[in-house]
Amino acid sequence: MSIAINIEELQNELRPVGVTLVAVSKTKPIEDIQEVYNAGQRIFGENMVQELVDKYEKLPNDIQWHLIGHLQTNKVKYIAPFISMIESVDSLKVLKEINKHAVKHDRVIDCLLQIFIADEDTKFGLDHVELIELLESEEFGQLNNIRIRGLMGIASNTDNERVIKEEFYELKMLFDGIKVSYFRKVDTFDTLSMGMSSDYKVAIEQGSNMIRLGSTVFGKRVIKHFKAK
Ligand SMILES: *Cc1c(COP(=O)(O)O)cnc(C)c1O
């Protein structure tokens, strides 16, 4: 029951500061996810569509599933009926496809726009120019069955805390700027998803209000770290 103890501690730390925890359950078996669920966690993140659909079918239906990995347009249809949030929207093309399937299912799908902030070319995401282009496009204005809730970003995979801090700082500045320029009167543009197990404390310091933790929730290594605290 070590997972359950850990999740409670974590929730007690995050709730007072208004940070939402997404438990990243990719590669983890159903039993582990059920255990974290039993400890009170309801938001889970997966990065592969097929795995997400399998787990959705096997686990309690009050789980709010977030997709956090790159989404191909031809896979949108599999998650459109039930997905709670798509955090990894990185093109107008995929956003249009999400909207199309949301219409079919008569629902509005919450999305985050994934912004490229890392100092690496292996990660997906929009750059600043692409983001502005998307938001100003006529087509975007016509998508009534998606709701942009905010931005998501993944920092560089480095031990250099200064680099990570700067990347998160930049994303927070961008979030604030976009909010003022495009979503000033939209209360639901309220989510800044940044921070993973290795960097979530820095992310929260820099203004994150949604963190995505895999190994901190499910892994043995970090459970030890938490007990030692
Ligand atoms: C895997 C993953 C995480 C969680 O990573 P941990 O280091 O295990 O916390 C967070 N965000 C995304 C996009 C991921 O793919």
The ligand as an ORCA input file, in Angstrom:
! r2SCAN-3c Opt
* xyz 0 1
  C       5.854     10.404    -18.914
  C       5.385     11.794    -18.888
  C       5.253     12.491    -17.675
  C       5.620     11.906    -16.330
  O       7.002     11.690    -16.217
  P       7.669     11.335    -14.792
  O       9.077     11.748    -14.957
  O       7.527      9.856    -14.618
  O       6.944     12.091    -13.756
  C       4.767     13.787    -17.720
  N       4.427     14.381    -18.881
  C       4.530     13.748    -20.073
  C       4.137     14.480    -21.307
  C       5.008     12.441    -20.117
  O       5.108     11.820    -21.305
*
